[in-house]
Protein backbone atom coordinates (compact mmCIF):
# COMPACT_ATOMS: atom_id res chain seq x y z
CA UNK A 1 0.00 0.00 0.00
CA UNK A 2 1.21 3.53 -0.69
CA UNK A 3 2.26 5.67 2.32
CA UNK A 4 -0.63 8.14 1.83
CA UNK A 5 -3.15 5.32 1.70
CA UNK A 6 -1.60 3.90 4.90
CA UNK A 7 -2.14 7.22 6.71
CA UNK A 8 -5.77 7.44 5.57
CA UNK A 9 -6.36 3.85 6.68
CA UNK A 10 -4.88 4.58 10.13
CA UNK A 11 -7.16 7.61 10.52
CA UNK A 12 -10.23 5.46 9.81
CA UNK A 13 -12.23 8.34 8.31
CA UNK A 14 -15.98 8.03 7.97
CA UNK A 15 -18.41 10.36 6.32
CA UNK A 16 -21.14 11.65 8.63
CA UNK A 17 -22.52 13.72 5.79
CA UNK A 18 -21.47 15.02 2.43
CA UNK A 19 -21.98 18.30 0.65
CA UNK A 20 -21.12 19.39 -2.85
CA UNK A 21 -20.13 23.05 -2.97
CA UNK A 22 -20.63 24.65 -6.37
CA UNK A 23 -19.72 28.19 -7.21
CA UNK A 24 -19.70 30.47 -10.23
CA UNK A 25 -18.37 33.97 -10.58
CA UNK A 26 -16.77 35.42 -7.45
CA UNK A 27 -17.60 33.68 -4.16
CA UNK A 28 -16.19 32.82 -0.74
CA UNK A 29 -17.73 30.65 1.97
CA UNK A 30 -16.56 29.83 5.49
CA UNK A 31 -17.13 26.86 7.75
CA UNK A 32 -16.58 27.58 11.43
CA UNK A 33 -14.66 25.37 13.79
CA UNK A 34 -16.04 21.87 14.22
CA UNK A 35 -14.89 18.87 16.17
CA UNK A 36 -14.88 16.77 13.04
CA UNK A 37 -12.19 16.31 10.43
CA UNK A 38 -13.18 17.14 6.88
CA UNK A 39 -12.01 16.22 3.44
CA UNK A 40 -12.62 17.49 -0.04
CA UNK A 41 -11.89 16.84 -3.66
CA UNK A 42 -11.88 19.50 -6.38
CA UNK A 43 -13.93 18.04 -9.22
CA UNK A 44 -13.68 20.92 -11.70
CA UNK A 45 -12.10 24.36 -11.80
CA UNK A 46 -9.93 25.95 -9.12
CA UNK A 47 -10.36 27.58 -5.72
CA UNK A 48 -8.46 28.80 -2.68
CA UNK A 49 -8.49 26.98 0.66
CA UNK A 50 -7.53 28.94 3.77
CA UNK A 51 -7.41 26.92 6.99
CA UNK A 52 -7.36 29.08 10.14
CA UNK A 53 -3.78 29.89 11.11
CA UNK A 54 -2.32 28.92 7.71
CA UNK A 55 -1.58 30.64 4.41
CA UNK A 56 -4.04 30.18 1.51
CA UNK A 57 -3.43 27.22 -0.80
CA UNK A 58 -4.55 27.16 -4.45
CA UNK A 59 -6.44 23.97 -5.31
CA UNK A 60 -7.19 22.69 -8.80
CA UNK A 61 -9.11 19.82 -10.40
CA UNK A 62 -8.02 16.51 -8.88
CA UNK A 63 -6.61 17.99 -5.64
CA UNK A 64 -7.63 16.20 -2.44
CA UNK A 65 -7.47 17.84 1.01
CA UNK A 66 -7.82 16.44 4.50
CA UNK A 67 -8.60 19.07 7.16
CA UNK A 68 -8.08 17.98 10.77
CA UNK A 69 -10.76 18.47 13.41
CA UNK A 70 -11.24 21.88 14.99
CA UNK A 71 -9.95 24.57 12.60
CA UNK A 72 -12.37 26.65 10.61
CA UNK A 73 -11.66 27.17 6.94
CA UNK A 74 -12.64 29.31 3.97
CA UNK A 75 -13.04 28.21 0.36
CA UNK A 76 -13.02 30.98 -2.24
CA UNK A 77 -12.78 31.64 -5.93
CA UNK A 78 -11.08 34.97 -5.19
CA UNK A 79 -9.16 35.88 -2.01
CA UNK A 80 -10.40 39.49 -2.31
CA UNK A 81 -14.06 38.42 -2.18
CA UNK A 82 -16.10 39.11 0.96
CA UNK A 83 -16.51 35.90 2.94
CA UNK A 84 -19.98 34.63 3.84
CA UNK A 85 -20.41 32.11 6.67
CA UNK A 86 -22.59 29.15 5.77
CA UNK A 87 -23.95 26.11 7.53
CA UNK A 88 -23.08 23.98 4.52
CA UNK A 89 -26.69 24.09 3.28
CA UNK A 90 -25.69 25.96 0.12
CA UNK A 91 -23.19 28.27 -1.50
CA UNK A 92 -23.55 32.03 -1.65
CA UNK A 93 -22.17 34.60 -4.06
CA UNK A 94 -20.56 37.87 -3.08
C-alpha positions as CSV (number, residue, x, y, z in Angstrom):
1,X,0.0,0.0,0.0
2,X,1.2,3.5,-0.7
3,X,2.3,5.7,2.3
4,X,-0.6,8.1,1.8
5,X,-3.2,5.3,1.7
6,X,-1.6,3.9,4.9
7,X,-2.1,7.2,6.7
8,X,-5.8,7.4,5.6
9,X,-6.4,3.8,6.7
10,X,-4.9,4.6,10.1
11,X,-7.2,7.6,10.5
12,X,-10.2,5.5,9.8
13,X,-12.2,8.3,8.3
14,X,-16.0,8.0,8.0
15,X,-18.4,10.4,6.3
16,X,-21.1,11.7,8.6
17,X,-22.5,13.7,5.8
18,X,-21.5,15.0,2.4
19,X,-22.0,18.3,0.7
20,X,-21.1,19.4,-2.9
21,X,-20.1,23.0,-3.0
22,X,-20.6,24.6,-6.4
23,X,-19.7,28.2,-7.2
24,X,-19.7,30.5,-10.2
25,X,-18.4,34.0,-10.6
26,X,-16.8,35.4,-7.4
27,X,-17.6,33.7,-4.2
28,X,-16.2,32.8,-0.7
29,X,-17.7,30.6,2.0
30,X,-16.6,29.8,5.5
31,X,-17.1,26.9,7.7
32,X,-16.6,27.6,11.4
33,X,-14.7,25.4,13.8
34,X,-16.0,21.9,14.2
35,X,-14.9,18.9,16.2
36,X,-14.9,16.8,13.0
37,X,-12.2,16.3,10.4
38,X,-13.2,17.1,6.9
39,X,-12.0,16.2,3.4
40,X,-12.6,17.5,0.0
41,X,-11.9,16.8,-3.7
42,X,-11.9,19.5,-6.4
43,X,-13.9,18.0,-9.2
44,X,-13.7,20.9,-11.7
45,X,-12.1,24.4,-11.8
46,X,-9.9,25.9,-9.1
47,X,-10.4,27.6,-5.7
48,X,-8.5,28.8,-2.7
49,X,-8.5,27.0,0.7
50,X,-7.5,28.9,3.8
51,X,-7.4,26.9,7.0
52,X,-7.4,29.1,10.1
53,X,-3.8,29.9,11.1
54,X,-2.3,28.9,7.7
55,X,-1.6,30.6,4.4
56,X,-4.0,30.2,1.5
57,X,-3.4,27.2,-0.8
58,X,-4.5,27.2,-4.5
59,X,-6.4,24.0,-5.3
60,X,-7.2,22.7,-8.8
61,X,-9.1,19.8,-10.4
62,X,-8.0,16.5,-8.9
63,X,-6.6,18.0,-5.6
64,X,-7.6,16.2,-2.4
65,X,-7.5,17.8,1.0
66,X,-7.8,16.4,4.5
67,X,-8.6,19.1,7.2
68,X,-8.1,18.0,10.8
69,X,-10.8,18.5,13.4
70,X,-11.2,21.9,15.0
71,X,-10.0,24.6,12.6
72,X,-12.4,26.6,10.6
73,X,-11.7,27.2,6.9
74,X,-12.6,29.3,4.0
75,X,-13.0,28.2,0.4
76,X,-13.0,31.0,-2.2
77,X,-12.8,31.6,-5.9
78,X,-11.1,35.0,-5.2
79,X,-9.2,35.9,-2.0
80,X,-10.4,39.5,-2.3
81,X,-14.1,38.4,-2.2
82,X,-16.1,39.1,1.0
83,X,-16.5,35.9,2.9
84,X,-20.0,34.6,3.8
85,X,-20.4,32.1,6.7
86,X,-22.6,29.2,5.8
87,X,-24.0,26.1,7.5
88,X,-23.1,24.0,4.5
89,X,-26.7,24.1,3.3
90,X,-25.7,26.0,0.1
91,X,-23.2,28.3,-1.5
92,X,-23.6,32.0,-1.7
93,X,-22.2,34.6,-4.1
94,X,-20.6,37.9,-3.1
